[in-house]
Amino acid sequence: MRAVIQRVSRARVVIDEVVKSQIGEGLLVLLGIEEMDGQEDLEWLSAKIINLRIFDDENGVMNVSVKDVDGDILLVSQFTLYASTKKGNRPSYIRAGKPEMAMPIYKKMIDQLTLEFGKTVLTGEFGADMKVELCNEGPVTIIIDTKIRE
């Protein structure tokens, strides 16, 4: 799995000019799933997202998590995180999980995050043409790949 995690003051997903989900302070997480991903990747990444200390404490130091600031999480599936641009100028998405495999894992990630976070995780819509709007605070953007884990 690959995740692009952005600390936001607000974010929302719009589908067909209708707001599907929106959050205030929290994390916008773009999630890419590949064929090799399994339960271990899901659990590790979920814990990492919930516990990342990327919000400012009372001293202005990034030292508290989204849970600590009572923020929200907006999770959006994004297969293009597995784009390969090695050959030519048209990206290849061969590593991205096919919908029949990726959708159940995406749903499990929603459940896992909700369980660990202790409150509802808002989402986009798997496979939909979405407009994602955000105000990145900092900016703070972190990329995590469960196969690299650095």
PLY file of the C-alpha trace (Angstrom):
ply
format ascii 1.0
element vertex 150
property float x
property float y
property float z
element edge 149
property int vertex1
property int vertex2
end_header
0.00 0.00 0.00
1.00 3.55 -0.59
-0.43 6.51 1.24
-0.02 10.22 0.77
-0.92 11.76 4.11
-1.60 15.47 4.27
-2.22 17.52 7.39
-5.17 19.75 6.54
-7.24 22.52 8.07
-10.06 21.40 5.77
-10.68 18.93 2.97
-13.62 17.64 1.00
-14.61 15.26 -1.77
-17.10 16.40 -4.39
-18.77 13.95 -6.81
-21.06 15.24 -9.56
-21.07 18.67 -7.89
-22.34 17.18 -4.61
-20.20 17.15 -1.45
-19.72 13.49 -0.50
-17.54 14.09 2.58
-15.79 16.96 4.28
-13.59 17.47 7.32
-12.04 20.31 9.25
-8.67 19.83 10.97
-7.25 16.39 10.36
-5.71 14.16 7.74
-6.48 13.69 4.09
-5.16 10.24 3.16
-4.85 9.22 -0.48
-4.54 5.42 -0.58
-3.14 3.24 -3.35
-3.52 -0.55 -3.19
-1.48 -3.10 -5.12
-2.06 -6.81 -5.76
0.43 -7.93 -3.06
-1.22 -6.00 -0.22
-2.71 -7.92 2.67
-3.87 -7.72 6.26
-0.39 -7.04 7.65
0.04 -4.00 5.36
-3.40 -2.75 6.30
-2.85 -3.03 10.06
0.63 -1.51 9.97
-0.44 1.45 7.82
-3.58 2.11 9.83
-1.60 2.30 13.07
0.97 4.56 11.43
-1.70 6.96 10.13
-3.50 7.21 13.48
-0.32 7.71 15.49
1.77 9.98 13.24
2.80 12.93 15.41
2.49 15.67 12.81
0.25 18.18 14.59
1.63 21.03 16.68
1.69 20.76 20.45
1.34 23.77 22.78
4.94 24.76 21.94
4.40 24.72 18.18
6.35 21.49 17.75
4.96 18.65 15.63
4.50 16.21 18.47
0.84 15.14 18.60
-1.34 12.86 16.49
-4.67 13.36 14.75
-6.23 11.48 17.64
-4.65 13.87 20.15
-6.08 16.96 18.42
-9.50 15.30 17.99
-9.16 15.76 14.24
-10.82 13.84 11.45
-9.64 11.53 8.70
-10.77 11.62 5.08
-9.66 8.49 3.18
-9.68 8.55 -0.63
-8.73 5.63 -2.87
-6.23 6.60 -5.59
-4.87 3.90 -7.89
-2.61 6.44 -9.63
-0.23 6.27 -6.66
1.11 3.15 -8.38
1.76 4.90 -11.69
4.97 3.83 -13.39
6.57 6.44 -15.63
9.66 4.39 -16.47
8.82 4.05 -20.17
7.45 6.83 -22.32
5.10 9.56 -21.18
1.92 7.60 -20.62
1.89 6.19 -17.07
1.32 2.49 -16.60
-0.90 1.33 -13.75
-0.06 -2.36 -13.99
0.93 -2.53 -10.30
-2.32 -0.99 -9.07
-4.76 -3.49 -7.60
-7.69 -4.35 -9.82
-11.04 -3.11 -8.46
-12.31 -6.58 -7.52
-9.24 -7.04 -5.30
-8.65 -3.44 -4.16
-12.21 -2.51 -3.15
-12.48 -5.11 -0.35
-9.09 -4.02 1.01
-10.16 -0.37 0.85
-13.29 -1.25 2.84
-11.19 -3.17 5.38
-8.92 -0.13 5.72
-11.95 2.05 6.47
-13.05 -0.44 9.15
-9.53 -0.76 10.62
-9.00 3.00 10.80
-12.45 3.51 12.34
-11.74 0.83 14.94
-8.32 2.20 15.91
-9.33 5.86 15.62
-12.46 5.45 17.68
-14.64 7.50 15.38
-16.01 7.45 11.85
-13.52 7.82 9.02
-14.99 9.76 6.12
-14.32 8.62 2.57
-14.48 9.34 -1.09
-16.20 6.85 -3.38
-14.15 3.97 -4.74
-13.79 4.26 -8.53
-15.70 7.53 -8.82
-14.52 10.66 -10.62
-13.89 12.82 -7.58
-12.84 16.39 -7.01
-10.66 16.54 -3.91
-10.20 19.95 -2.36
-7.90 20.67 0.58
-6.02 23.27 2.51
-2.70 21.66 3.41
-1.47 22.99 6.76
2.26 23.59 6.97
2.41 22.24 4.34
2.86 18.77 5.80
2.76 15.90 3.33
4.13 12.44 4.10
4.38 9.50 1.71
4.37 5.99 3.17
4.84 2.69 1.35
4.16 -0.44 3.40
6.77 -2.39 1.41
9.54 0.10 2.26
8.44 1.13 5.78
10.77 4.06 6.22
0 1
1 2
2 3
3 4
4 5
5 6
6 7
7 8
8 9
9 10
10 11
11 12
12 13
13 14
14 15
15 16
16 17
17 18
18 19
19 20
20 21
21 22
22 23
23 24
24 25
25 26
26 27
27 28
28 29
29 30
30 31
31 32
32 33
33 34
34 35
35 36
36 37
37 38
38 39
39 40
40 41
41 42
42 43
43 44
44 45
45 46
46 47
47 48
48 49
49 50
50 51
51 52
52 53
53 54
54 55
55 56
56 57
57 58
58 59
59 60
60 61
61 62
62 63
63 64
64 65
65 66
66 67
67 68
68 69
69 70
70 71
71 72
72 73
73 74
74 75
75 76
76 77
77 78
78 79
79 80
80 81
81 82
82 83
83 84
84 85
85 86
86 87
87 88
88 89
89 90
90 91
91 92
92 93
93 94
94 95
95 96
96 97
97 98
98 99
99 100
100 101
101 102
102 103
103 104
104 105
105 106
106 107
107 108
108 109
109 110
110 111
111 112
112 113
113 114
114 115
115 116
116 117
117 118
118 119
119 120
120 121
121 122
122 123
123 124
124 125
125 126
126 127
127 128
128 129
129 130
130 131
131 132
132 133
133 134
134 135
135 136
136 137
137 138
138 139
139 140
140 141
141 142
142 143
143 144
144 145
145 146
146 147
147 148
148 149
